[in-house]
Amino acid sequence: MKRLFVAALAAFLAFGIDSGAQNFDNTRFGITAGVTSSSSKIKNVDTKSISMYHVGLALEAPLGAGFAIQPELLYQVKGMSMSNWGNATTGDIGKSFETRVGFVEIPVQIQWGPDLLAFRPYGFVEPFVGYKISDTGKGEGSTLSKELQKVEYGMSLGAGIDIWHIQLAAKYFWNFGTVYKSDISKTGSTIGGLLDGNNFNGFAISAAIFF
C-alpha cells in the first residue's frame, strides 16, 4: 500500500514537471507558509489539537481546461496533546503529554477551477508523503516521541483562490498510516492503546506568493 502510494505520488510529480515544461510561460514558482492544526483520535484517551506551522516552496503549472498541478516542498509540523491517558485498571495513568513532529513533506495538489481573469477560485485533491526529521515531547511520557514512525502519507481535500500573485487555500488532511511503530504496545500497558486510530489528522490554512 505504501509503495503504491509513493509510486502514484511520484507519477503525479513527474507529470506536473512535464506539463510545466510544456506551459513554461504560465508556470509559477512561489513561497508558501501557514498554520497547521492537527490531532489524533485515540480510544479511551482525551486528545486535543495543537496549532503549529508549515513553510516551503511551491510550483504551479496549468494543464488546460481549468486544471492545474501544484507540487510543494514543505517543512510541516504536526502533533497532538492528550491527557488522562494510560491504563485505568492498573492505575498507570499519565496526566498530560504533547508531541510535536517535523516532517519534510511533499504534497501534490490536483486543482480545478475557472479562470475569471481577475481571480481564479479552485478546489483540489492532494496526496502527500513526508519523512520525519525532528520530534519533541512534553510532559509525562515524553519518550513516546522516539517511537514515532519515520514516514507519513495521506490525502487532503481543500479549496483556494488565486488573486494575481497571491494564493490563499484551506484544506482538511487525513494521515493514512499509524503515527507510532507497530510494536509500541510491547513497551508497556500505559501506551498500548495508542495503536487505536492514532493518525495525525487536521486542518491547514496557507498563503503563498508567486513570482
C-alpha positions, 0 to 999 in steps of 0.5 A: 500500500505504501509503495503504491502510494509513493509510486502514484505520488511520484507519477503525479510529480513527474507529470506536473514537471512535464506539463510545466515544461510544456506551459513554461510561460504560465508556470509559477514558482512561489513561497508558501507558509501557514498554520497547521492544526492537527490531532489524533483520535485515540480510544479511551484517551482525551486528545486535543489539537495543537496549532503549529506551522508549515513553510516551503516552496511551491510550483504551479503549472496549468494543464488546460481546461481549468486544471492545474498541478501544484507540487510543494516542498514543505517543512510541516509540523504536526502533533497532538496533546492528550491527557488522562491517558494510560491504563485505568485498571492498573492505575498507570495513568499519565496526566498530560503529554504533547508531541510535536513532529517535523516532517519534510513533506511533499504534497501534490495538489490536483486543482480545478477551477475557472479562470475569471481573469481577475481571480481564479477560485479552485478546489483540489485533491492532494496526496502527500508523503513526508519523512520525519526529521525532528520530534519533541515531547512534553510532559509525562511520557515524553519518550513516546516521541522516539517511537514515532514512525519515520514516514507519513502519507495521506490525502487532503481535500481543500479549496483556494483562490488565486488573486494575481500573485497571491494564493490563499487555500484551506484544506482538511488532511487525513494521515493514512498510516499509524503515527507510532511503530507497530510494536509500541504496545510491547513497551508497556500497558500505559501506551498500548492503546495508542495503536487505536486510530492514532493518525495525525489528522487536521486542518491547514490554512496557507498563503503563498506568493508567486513570482 
